[in-house]
Amino acid sequence: MTNDFAEIALNRKSIRVYDESVKISHKEMLEMIQESTKAPSSVNMQPWRFVVVESEAEKARLKPLIRFNTRQNNTSSAMILIFGDMECYRYGEEIYAQAVEAGKMSPEVRDEQLAAIIPYYKNLSKQEMNDVVKIDSSLAAMQFMLVARSRGYDTNPIGGFEADQLAETFGLDKDRYVPVMILSVGKAVETGYQSVRLDAEQLTTFK
């Protein structure tokens, strides 16, 4: 493991081929996901949901849905399917109750905030909710990539997949769970390549 920020964040590369003999235990995978959920989310609704595809049989089900990203599927320790829960507000009371129990919020503040947040979320349009859960879940995805790298693994974020089929293929309600991203994760056997970035001055305006 490393806590070197430059090594974790600035030297991260997308890896497409992994050591097939390396399998990540369920314990470690859950630890990485738990650390990834430290990412921020709107009013702490935590809309991210994870499906870990690791068995050969389930990877075979995933393969037709990932277009040209088959090397990652074939060699990775796992493919992490990240969905946004369009009904994440259903967990609002549980989340805020935990905050009260942990001493981070008073019962009065909990009740006041939930009374505003839950109706607001329920009244969002489908497109508005879609935007919220995708932004929040993308933050968790990025956090997972950094967490994995700190533990000696590498990842590849994948957006090329059959989004209209992913949820149902893995037993989820397609109207509730919106596919956001797929991450391959494992022990790299290639170095990847250093891609270029536009200069910050070209991208930034100061007012």
C-alpha positions in Angstrom: 0.0 0.0 0.0 1.1 3.6 -0.6 0.0 7.0 0.7 2.1 8.8 -1.9 -0.4 11.3 -3.5 1.6 11.8 -6.7 1.9 8.0 -7.2 -1.8 7.4 -6.6 -3.4 10.3 -8.4 -0.9 11.8 -10.8 0.7 8.6 -12.1 -2.6 6.7 -12.5 -3.0 5.1 -16.0 -5.9 3.2 -17.5 -4.8 -0.5 -17.5 -6.5 -3.0 -19.9 -4.6 -6.2 -19.2 -4.2 -7.8 -15.8 -2.6 -10.7 -14.1 -5.3 -13.4 -14.3 -3.9 -15.3 -11.3 -4.6 -12.4 -8.9 -8.0 -12.4 -7.3 -9.2 -9.8 -4.9 -10.9 -11.2 -1.9 -14.4 -10.2 -1.0 -13.1 -8.7 2.3 -10.7 -6.5 0.5 -13.2 -5.6 -2.2 -15.7 -4.5 0.4 -13.1 -2.5 2.1 -12.2 -0.7 -1.1 -15.9 0.0 -1.8 -16.4 1.2 1.7 -13.5 3.7 1.3 -14.9 4.7 -2.0 -18.2 5.7 -0.5 -16.4 8.4 1.5 -16.9 10.4 -1.8 -19.3 13.3 -1.4 -22.9 13.1 -2.6 -25.8 15.6 -2.8 -27.4 15.9 0.6 -25.5 12.7 1.5 -28.1 10.5 -0.3 -25.3 8.1 -1.5 -27.0 7.0 -4.7 -24.1 4.7 -5.8 -24.7 0.9 -6.1 -22.1 -1.7 -7.0 -22.3 -5.0 -8.7 -19.0 -7.0 -8.6 -18.7 -9.3 -11.6 -15.9 -11.8 -10.8 -16.9 -15.3 -11.7 -16.2 -16.7 -15.2 -19.9 -17.4 -15.7 -21.0 -13.8 -14.9 -18.1 -12.4 -16.9 -19.4 -14.4 -19.8 -22.8 -12.8 -19.4 -21.2 -9.3 -19.3 -18.9 -9.9 -22.3 -21.5 -9.3 -25.1 -22.5 -6.0 -23.4 -19.0 -4.3 -23.3 -18.3 -4.0 -27.0 -14.5 -3.6 -27.5 -13.5 -3.8 -23.8 -13.1 -7.6 -23.7 -9.5 -7.7 -22.6 -10.3 -6.0 -19.3 -13.2 -8.4 -18.8 -11.1 -11.5 -19.6 -8.1 -10.7 -17.4 -9.3 -8.5 -14.5 -9.9 -9.7 -11.0 -13.4 -8.2 -11.3 -15.5 -5.8 -13.3 -17.3 -3.3 -11.0 -20.7 -2.2 -12.4 -21.6 1.1 -10.9 -25.3 2.2 -11.0 -27.1 5.3 -9.7 -30.2 4.6 -7.7 -33.0 6.8 -8.9 -34.9 6.2 -5.7 -31.9 6.8 -3.4 -34.1 9.0 -1.2 -35.7 5.8 0.2 -32.5 5.5 2.3 -32.7 9.0 3.6 -34.2 8.2 7.0 -31.7 5.4 7.5 -28.7 7.6 6.6 -29.8 10.5 8.7 -30.7 8.3 11.7 -27.1 7.0 11.6 -25.9 10.6 11.6 -27.9 11.2 14.8 -26.7 8.0 16.4 -23.1 9.0 15.6 -23.6 12.4 17.2 -23.1 14.3 14.0 -26.7 15.7 13.9 -29.5 16.4 16.3 -32.9 14.7 15.9 -34.4 18.2 15.3 -32.0 18.9 12.5 -32.6 15.5 11.0 -36.3 15.9 10.9 -36.1 19.4 9.5 -33.7 18.4 6.7 -35.6 15.2 5.8 -38.8 17.1 5.6 -37.2 19.3 2.9 -35.0 16.8 1.1 -37.3 13.8 0.6 -40.2 15.8 -1.1 -37.6 17.7 -3.1 -36.1 14.5 -4.4 -39.4 12.9 -5.1 -40.5 15.9 -7.2 -37.4 16.0 -9.4 -37.9 15.1 -13.0 -36.5 11.8 -14.3 -33.8 13.8 -16.2 -32.9 15.8 -13.1 -32.6 12.8 -10.9 -30.6 11.0 -13.6 -28.1 13.9 -13.6 -27.8 13.9 -9.8 -27.2 10.2 -9.4 -24.7 10.0 -12.3 -22.7 12.9 -11.0 -22.6 11.5 -7.5 -21.8 8.0 -8.6 -19.0 9.2 -10.8 -17.4 10.7 -7.8 -17.5 7.3 -6.1 -16.1 5.7 -9.2 -13.1 8.1 -9.2 -12.6 7.5 -5.5 -12.6 3.7 -6.1 -9.9 4.1 -8.8 -7.7 6.0 -6.3 -8.4 3.6 -3.5 -7.5 0.6 -5.6 -4.3 2.2 -6.7 -3.3 2.9 -3.1 -3.6 -0.8 -2.5 -1.4 -1.8 -5.5 -4.1 -2.4 -8.1 -5.0 -0.6 -11.2 -8.3 0.1 -13.0 -9.8 1.2 -16.3 -13.0 3.2 -16.4 -15.3 2.0 -19.2 -18.1 3.9 -20.8 -18.5 1.7 -23.9 -21.3 -0.8 -22.9 -24.9 -1.6 -23.7 -26.5 0.7 -21.1 -30.0 -0.3 -21.9 -29.3 -4.0 -21.1 -26.9 -3.8 -18.2 -29.2 -3.5 -15.2 -31.7 -6.3 -16.2 -28.9 -8.6 -17.2 -27.7 -8.6 -13.6 -31.1 -8.7 -11.9 -31.7 -5.0 -11.3 -34.8 -2.9 -12.1 -33.7 -0.9 -15.2 -36.1 2.0 -14.4 -34.6 2.4 -10.9 -30.9 1.7 -11.5 -29.1 3.8 -14.1 -25.8 2.4 -15.3 -23.0 5.0 -14.8 -19.7 3.3 -15.4 -17.9 0.0 -15.4 -14.5 -0.3 -13.8 -12.1 -3.1 -14.4 -9.7 -3.8 -11.5 -6.8 -6.0 -10.9 -3.0 -6.3 -10.8 -1.5 -4.7 -13.9 0.7 -6.7 -16.3 1.2 -3.7 -18.6 2.5 -0.3 -17.9 -0.2 1.6 -19.7 0.6 4.8 -21.5 0.9 8.4 -20.3 -1.8 10.3 -22.1 -1.5 14.1 -22.7 -3.7 16.8 -21.2 -4.5 20.3 -22.5 -2.8 23.1 -20.6 -4.8 24.5 -17.6 -4.4 28.0 -19.0 -6.3 26.9 -22.1 -9.1 25.5 -20.1 -9.5 28.1 -17.4 -11.0 31.6 -17.2 -10.5 33.9 -14.2 -13.1 36.5 -13.5 
